[in-house]
Amino acid sequence: MTHDTPTPTPTLDLGPQTRILARLAEGVSDARLADPTPCPDLAVRNLLGHLTGLAIAFRDAARKDLGVTTDTSPEATVPDIGPGWREQLLKVLGELAEAWRAPEAWTGVTRAGGVDLPGAVAGAVAADELVIHGWDLARATGQDYHPDPAALQTSYGLLSAAAEESDRGAGMFGPVVPVPADAPLLDRAVGLSGRDPGWTRPV
């Protein structure tokens, strides 16, 4: 008698978080594109360009379609947007979510940002990028932000594990900003990402 190997279940549906991010992007007026963001040296337009690029990279990472999009470091160039950026960003966010619904996306080894990662880790990093950059975009453009709870929990778990492994108070993306232990989970994740949860856009 033979036994079929169970098909792995995707760890997380990124669809709810990509839809939240898409709504934020739709709420960005052209007048805000040059405004500063919590990301040093990135204006809103550059953050939107980064979101477009990471959505493409992690879409291809899920598909194991490795090449230029998955091999290039995000620090290689300053990202920007072009004509039709709204439609493009919404399109690639949808494709990203759909790609990570495939069970095989969470298995094996893939690559993103030029770094080889287990599929499950890459999926968690994708969730973290969507959650934290969603906060960046919302704060920079004065919009309310309530991330998908499952994606937020994944982001917090990834960031807290990285901080615990560091011996100098550094997180995955920079020095951890101390946040009270009883602060909302989003604030704690933002602090672990190296951002000040109290950041507000200049008036």
ABEGO torsion letter per residue (X at the ends): XBBBBBBBBBABBAAAAAAAAAAAAAABBAAAAABBBABBGBBAAAAAAAAAAAAAAAAAAAAGBBEAAAABBAAABBBBBBBGAAAAAAAAAAAAAAAAABAAAABEBBBBGGBBBBAAAAAAAAAAAAAAAAAAAAAAAGBBBBBBAAAAAAAAAAAAAAAAABAAGBBAAEBBBBBBAABBAAAAAAAAAGBBAABBBBX
